[in-house]
């Protein structure tokens, strides 16, 4: 048999195998590896979507929590998994940040994963104690500019989305402030209420109860639009900081090399799950906005966020790990 005929036959057989695989998918339990602990917003989002997804796919969809190491260990598991659509990774802006924070990774963030769809986005807010002299973002900015280096801005750990958003705030507003990192949101709230810091940058969901009980005040949100749960709170752009646009988000990805037909099947069912009224309602109760996308849109978001946060890390001179 001529060489070209043999090559064509092999290629045809491979294509037939992939097509058959896609048509029978899924054939076993689907595992979603989540690089965060159980009980957090990301975990609850993944579990809410997974429950709906299992109904449409006809297979169990389980959550495998692998927190720590900036999401690297979770990413490594999925990058090395069989590219058959049965092992997925919860990606997020944290996935994009890790590419700039770590000197080296056991995988290539943009080459070793095949994004399927976004799942949700959630707002970040700049907050102060309710009786703070800073009643608006303009008040805070005026003080910071008149008193360089004296304003203390709290966030969770260095390299987190909140911490990098604070660095972006500092750069975009051209202000000299001290960014003070804490080991978690509860510690940030305690320091804020104890007046150990003047303001904080935090994901909106965890501080909503404090805002609702009038312990904290939201000066601005950093998204491109106002928050649905705090429609009277302006965006940072509206408040005079045009370069401050940042939100937290998450989505799902498969290992690179997963057949396109499997990616498309997963996308179809994930989009349907994310947009189901009961899923949207449950996420809304967590101050999370359900938000699906095409695989191409999800890939574009991951790429643009990786570049963007890498630039912010470089400008802020944050040491790589």
N, C-alpha and C positions, 0 to 999 in steps of 0.2 A: 504493500500500500504506500502511495506517495506520502511524503512527510506532511504536506499541507492538508491532505485528507485526514491523516491521523490527528493533527492539531485541531482541525475543525471538529472531529468526532469527540475528542477529549473536552473541548470547550462546550460542545453541545450537551454532553453528559453532565458536566458541572452545572450548566445553566438549568438543566432538567432537575438536578438534585436540589438546587436552591429554590426553584419554583415549587417543587413538591414540599419542601420544608416550610415555605411561606404559607402554602395552602393548608397544611395540617397544624400550623402554629396556633396556640401553644400546646405542647405535648406533656407538660409537667408544671409544677408549681413555679411561679415567677417570684424572684427575690428582688426587693428594692433595698439596696444598701444605702443607709442614711448616715452621713458623717456627723450626726449630732445625737445627743442623748435622748432617751424616751421622755415624753411629756412636754417638750418644747414646741414652739410654733411650727418649726420645720417638720418635726416628727408627727404632730397631729395632722398637718396638711397632707403628708405622705400617706398616713393611715386612712384618712377620710377618702382620698382619691383611690387608694388601693382597694378599699371595701367595694366601691362602686365598680371598679375595673374588674374585679374578680367575677362579678355577676355577668358582665358582657363577654368576657373571655372564656368563661366556663372552667376556669382553673383558679386555685387558691393564689392569692398574691400576699406574700408575707413581707414584713419589715425586719431588716437586720441592722440594728443600731451599732455603728462603729465610730463613736466620738473620739475626739482628740487628734493631735498631730496636724492641726489645720486642715483636716479632711484628706490628708495624704494617704493614710492607710486604707480608708474606704475607697478612694479613687484607684489605688493600686490593685485592690481585689477585683474591681470591675474591669479595669484595663486589661487584666490577665485572664478574665473569664472567657468561656466559649462565646463567640459572637453569634449566638442563636436567638437572642431576644429574651432569654429566661433569667438573665441577671442584669439589673438596671441600677443606675446611680442617681441619687438625688443631687443634682448640681445646683449651684447658687452663686451669688456674687462672691461668696467665700471661695468657691472654686477658682474664680477669676483672680481674686486677691492672692491666693496661694502661689500662683504662677510668678508673681512679683516679689513675694515675701521670702520664698525659699531659694537658696542658691542653686539647688538641683532637685529634681523630682524623679521618681521612678517611672514616670509617664510623661507624655507630651499632652498638655491640657487641650490643645486645639487639634491634635492629630489622632489621639488614641481613644476618643469618644465620638459617638454619633448622637448629637442632641435630637430629641424626639418632639418635645413640646415644653413650653413653660407651664407652670401650675398656678402660681400666685405671685403677687407683689404686696409689699407692706411698707407703710410710711415710716420715715425717720423724722423725729421732731427735736427742736431745741427748746428745752424746758428750764424753768426757774421755780423757786418756792413762790407760792401765791402772793406772799407779802413782800417779795423782793422789790427793791426800787426799780428794777428793770421790768416794766409792764409791757413793753413792746420790744421787738428786735432792734428798732431804731434807738431805743434807750440804751440797750446793751452795747450796740456799735459805737454810740457817742462816748460812752464811758471808756471802752477799749481804746479808742483812738486818742482820747485825752489822757489816758493813763497806761502807756505801753508796759506790757509785762505784768500788770497787776490783776487782770481778770483770770480766774481759774475756771477752766472748762473741763468737766468730768466726762469720761467715756469708759467702756469696758476695755479689755486688754489691747495692748499695742498691736496693730495690724488687723484688728477687727473692722468690720464695715463701719461701725459707729466711730471708732477711732480715726479711720481714714476720712470719714465725712467731716469730722472736726478739723482735720488737717486741710481738707478742701475748703472749709469755711474760713479758716485762718488765711489761706492763700487768696481765695476769691474776694474776701472783704478787705484784704491788705491790712490786717490787724496783728498786733503782737500780743498773744495771749498764752497762758500756760495750760497745756493739755495734760490733765492728770488721769492716768489709767487706774482702773480698779479691776478686781478679779471677777466681777459679775454685776448684773443689773441691780440686785438687792443692795449691794455695797454702794453703787452709784446713788441710788435713791436715798439711802441712809445718810450719805455724805451731803447730799443736796439739802435734805430736810434739816440736817444738823449744821448747815451753813459752813461746812468745810470747803465747799466749792460754790461758785456763784451761779453756774448754769451747767447743763449737761446736754449731750447729744445722745439720744437713745431711740431704739425702735419704738414706735408709738404704742403698739399693743400692750406691752408690759407696764407702761406708765399711765394708761387710760384710767385705771381705778383711782390713782392718785390725783389725776386731773378732775375726775368726776366728783371726788370728795373734797375738792377745793384745797388740796394740800400742795399741788403743783399747778403751774400755769404753762401752757404751750404758747411760746412766742411765735413760732413758725414751723411749718413742715418743709422738708427739703425736696419733695417730689415736684414733678412738672405741673401738677394740679393740686387743688386743695383736697384734703382728706374728706371722704364721705361721712366719717364719724365726727369730724370737727370742722364743719363747713364754714364756720366763722373765723377760723384761724388761717391767716394768709400764708402763702408760700414764701420761701426765702427770697425768691426772685421778686415777688410783689413787694417785699419789705426792703428792697434796695441792694440785694446781693445777686446780681444777674448770673454769676458763674456757679452758684451753689444749687446744683440739681443732682440729687442722689436718692435712690430708693433701694430697698432690699428685695430680692426676688429668688424664686427657686423653680426648678424644672426637672425633667427626667432625661437621661441619656443612656444609650446602650454602648457596648464596646464597639470600636471602629471595626468595620468589616461585616457588621450585621447586615443581612440582605435587605435591600431597599423595600421589598414587599413586606417584610416583617416590620420594618420601621414604619411604613405607611399604615399597616394594620394597627400597630400600637398607637400611632398618632390619632387615628380615627376614634379608637375607644377611649383614649385619654382625653381628647377634646370633648367627647360626649360626657365623660365622667365629670370633668371640671365645670362644664356648663349645666349639669343637672341642678335643678332648683334646690334640692335638699343639700347638695354639696356646697353650693354657693351660699346658702343660708348658714350652714354650720361654720364655714370659713369667715363669713361676715361677722359672726358673733365673736370671733377671735381678732377682729379688726384686720382681717386679711382679705384682699381682693382677688377672687378667682380670676385667672387670666391664662388662657390657652394660646397656642400658636402653631404655626407650621414647623416642620423640622428645619427648614431653611431660616426662618425667623429666629428660632431658638439658637441655631448655630451662629447666626450673625450677632445676636445679643451676647453670647459667651465670648466671641472674638472681640467685639467692641469694648466689653467690660474688662477683659483681660488687658487690652492696650491702655484703657483709661486709668484703671487702678494701678497699673505698672508705672505710668507717668506720675501719678500722685505720690506713690511710694518713693520714686526717684527724687521728685522735687522736695519732699519732706525729709529726705536723707534718712529714711528709716532703715536701720541695718538689716541686711538679709540674714536668714537663719540657716 
